[in-house]
Structures are given as structure tokens and as C-alpha cells.
């Protein structure tokens, strides 16, 4: 444990930013950036319109994730650090966010700093395929990931575009994500992710390949009448087969009006 917590984080940009730059000076933000309040948590987040901006899927994944006091959590494909920020309200010992894109990783670092969470959250700018360079195997209790959903196809017009990389499996696949989670997790450790329903069987097969069993799923529907567009999945390392499928989560009860459950999620 001590070795893990004293880990040397390569490419970590914490020292290159000053809190006062973002708390006291409005002009520290670029023209593409804005600060949003994450109510009711009291947290703030800088979002950049040219980078991938978090949506409701991150909020739902955070709520679906269960942690215990003193757990250590690693968030793969962390983007601007939204999951580590939201999880920081829980009594976790340490939270790590891993992001391959340098600009997104730097934004995540700044989001850690403006919330004064640098002692609790560390951002690593690296490929998740290099996870072994940063952590000991089987050293983590909980792993989360909101990964790229879509396979590479003709819809990808620019494979170097930041948003395309966040949405498509250009730099990492679902197998890369599950393999990294397997490396990190202790036996009986939990891996939480959100993905597309049409890829469930692929996730199931790859999970079993890496000793991660799907134990809980919840489909997310835009409305009662519409089919699911997302699915929340909990996998457990070294678990026996057997899955609990929870009742669907409905996003809207009317046009533009969140369901009562989603409204409660946003209040947490």
C-alpha cells in the first residue's frame, strides 16, 4: 500500500499550475473554456468546447459506482477528470485518473487544483496499456471507466481529433480497458463502466477472458417508450457467474423534464 500511494506519476503537470491563476483571474481561461458549478457538491469544473465535455453518462456512472471507506479508485479514460471529482466527495483514500490525451489530462489537473484536491486526486497522462508502469498488479479496490463507445469506421473523419478519440476506439479498445481493469483489481475488486447495449456480449466475453464476471446491469432509456441507449455494468474479479438485471433507468418523464430518479441523482 505504501509503495502504491507514493507512486511516481510521470507527466504529471500539477506543479505547472497555480491555484490563484484559476480561482482569482477570469482571464486565465481560454476563449473555449468555461467554469461550471457541480451542484450540490460545491465542486467546480473547467470545460473546454474543443475537447470532449462530460454528459449525463458520467453522472449516471458515478451514481452507479459503489465504494467503501478507505478504498482506492482508478478512473480509466478520465477525460477532464469528472469522475474523480465526483468520487472525491466519498471517503476514498486516493483517486487516480488516467488520460492519454495531453490537453485533456492537463485540464483534469487544473480541475483538481481549482477544487483543492491535489492531495486526494492524482492525474496520470499516459496510455492505459502502460498501466503496469504506474501501479502494482492487484492493488486497487475499484476501477471505473466511461470509455470510447464506438468502433473505428467510416464515420471517423479525423482520427487525430480530440473528440473523435474520446468517442471512438482509436487509441484504446474495450479489450484494452478490461485488460487494464483486470491488472489493477484485487480479487473481488469491482469494475464499473457505462457502454452501448449492443456491445454487452462482447464485454461479457472479454470480461470472462480476463477473469471479470458481469454481476449487475442496468439499462438506461431516454424515455419509457424508447429502447435503451446505454447500459451500466458492474463486473467483479474472480466472481462466480450470475447477473442481476436491475429495473431500467428512465432519463426523461416528459420532453425536456428529467425523471424523478434522475433529478435525485443530480441532487446527490
Protein Blocks (a to p, Z undefined) as FASTA:
>chain_A
ZZmmmpccehiaklmpcfklmmmmmklpcfkbccddddfklpacdddfkbccddfklmmm
mmmpccdehiacddehklnommmmmmmmpccfbdcdddfblklmmmmmmmmmmnopmmmp
ccddddfklmmmmpcehibfbdcddddfbdcdfklmblkbmklmmmpcfkbcfklmmmmm
mmmpcghiacdddddfklmmmmmmmmmmnopacfbdcdddfblkbccfbdcddddehiae
dddddddddfblbehiacfklmmmmmZZ
